[in-house]
Amino acid sequence: MLKTEDLTLHYSGSQILNGITMGAETGHVTCVMGTNGVGKTSLLKAISGTHPRSGGRVVLNGEDLPHLPSHQLARRGVGYVPQGRMIFPLLTVRENLETGLSCLPRAERVVPEAIYDLFPVLREMENRRGGDLSGGQQQQLAIGRALVLQPKLLLLDEPTEGIQPNIIQQIGRVIAHLREEGKMAIVLVEQYLDFAYEAADHFYVLDRGSVAMDRPKADLSKEDLAASFSV
């Protein structure tokens, strides 16, 4: 389970996150929504260590995560799929997946077969360069790369952005499968309302770097969610 307490983040002199307190349970999907520029991506960067947080606590499965760079937090079980995918275009699909293994003990540095079961296209194209893949295929690769480290927490930043509908459906099925396995907490930043409402168990809406809404899906209709911010 993930907990953040009074999480703050600054870019130069500007404060972007204003004391974010939230939770994400293992075996559940927690969705963070809001209009552009309210701090959703910054929140994931602060949790993953991609951008150092200014203050506050991050606790994962009862363990305080100190101020560490992203590769060290990955060793502690934080998997991050950034907006824009950020795959290595000149490496093959298999080589891209193997980059995620560097955070594991040497004896465990093997790409699990389960990754190919979730994303069969990665097996079909494992010797193709990442830059030769379509946007949807690159997104599957980015998610697969995060999963090879067997994370306790998976952070997904707008995985449907610019993706064709059939791949969006497949990504939705993968998220549902990971939730049912119950081995990780999943935090999803998403703008696509229908996808988010289908996938998530709990919603946070951000506004100007603060939590404007914190409600479980069971208490929230899709119409109410849509009314809480302008999509």
Helices and strands as residue ranges (DSSP letters): E 2-11, E 14-24, E 29-33, H 40-48, E 55-60, E 63-64, H 70-75, E 78-81, H 93-99, G 100-103, G 106-108, H 113-118, H 120-124, G 130-132, H 135-147, E 153-157, H 165-181, E 185-189, H 193-199, E 202-207, E 210-216, G 217-219, H 222-227
